[in-house]
């Protein structure tokens, strides 16, 4: 069981603040995308979750969590590259939050 006395008094406010900031950042990345960019953005956000799990593994000194998080992040970013290539967009456009039409199309 998780006890309140093991957490710093202001930690709950910071957790709520950073959770809202993460939600806002995720929405701002995904909202400008069209339907062709959504699968790639989904893999990108999944890769960010893998990086977060990997970081948590380093903090908790849990090598299994580090390995699992790194595996999720690497496979998600690889799938994002495949989806960008299949959709004709660029990785930079997905990371910047806008999926551009392939060159040569009108």
N, C-alpha and C positions, 0 to 999 in steps of 0.2 A: 504494500500500500504506500502511496505517496503522501508524505506528511508535509504540512505547510511550514513547519519550522526548519526544514532542510533547504528552503528556497529564500533568496533575498527578498526583503519586503517590496521592493519596486519591480521585481522581475515580472509580475503579472501584467503590469502596465506596458513594459517593453515588449513582452510577448504579443499582446494585443496590438500594439503599434506596428510592429514588424509584420504581423500577420495581415493587417490591413494594407500596409505598403506592398507586400508581395501580391495580394489580390489585385490591387490597383495596377501594378506593373504588368501582371499577367494579362489583365483585361486590355491595357493599352497596347500590348504587343499583338494580341489576337484580333481585336475589333477591326482594324483597318484592312485585314486580309480578306481576299475573296475566297470562293469555295475551293479553288485549286490549291491554295496555300494552307488550308486548315490541317490536312494530315501531316504536313511537314512541321507546322507549328506545334501540333500535338506531340510529335516525337521530340521536338526541341524542349518543350516543357517537361516531358518525361525524363529527358536527359538532365535537366536542371534538378529534378527530384533525386536522380541518382547521384549527382554531385553533392547534394545536401546530405544524403545518406552516407556517402563516403567521408564527408567532412565530420559528420557526427561520429563515425567510427574512429577517426583520429582523435577527436575530443575525448571519447570514452575509452580509448585505447583498446578497441575491439577490432581485431584484424579480419574477422569474418564479415563484419559490417563494412569495413573498408573495401574488401574484395567484392562483395555483392553490389555495393554502390558504384564502384568503378566499372563493373561488368554492365550494370544497367545503363550508366552514362555512356559508355563506349558504344554499346549496341544501339542505343537510342540516337546518338549523333550520327552513327553510320546509316541507320534507316532514314534519318532526316536528309542526309546527302543523297540517298537513292530517291527519295520522294521529290526532292528539288530537281534532280535530273529528269525524272519522269514527268514532272509538271512543267518543265521548261523554265523554272525560276532560278534565282540565284540564292545561295546561302546567306549572303550579305543582306539581301532584301528581306529574308525571313527574320534574321537577327535584328534588323532595323525596324521590323514591324509592318512591312508592306511587301506584298507579292506582286512583282512586275510581270507584264505580259512578255512572252518570248520575243526576241528581236526578229524583225521581218513580218510580224503580224500587225494588223491594223485594228 
